[in-house]
Amino acid sequence: MSAIRWRSRRGMLELDIVLARFLDRHEARLSEDETKAYLGLLEYPDAELWDIITGKGEPEAVEKALLELIRMN
């Protein structure tokens, strides 16, 4: 299992599902900047990250295109 996939494992099942689907579809194509932005998102606590992904909250700074890819999955 890749390090990024391991760091994506969360305590909230919904997050695990969304993040796993995102990585299944896009992990191989992420640029270095997108990978850094993704890892930055993983620093948020589960509840905050879920709000960000569902559009109820916004991160301080993240590449909007990456967030849209995650939301589409």
Protein Blocks (a to p, Z undefined) as FASTA:
>chain_A
ZZklmmmpcfbfklmmmmmmmmmmmmmmpcfklmmmmmmmmmpcfklmmmmmnopaccfb
dcfklmmmmmmZZ
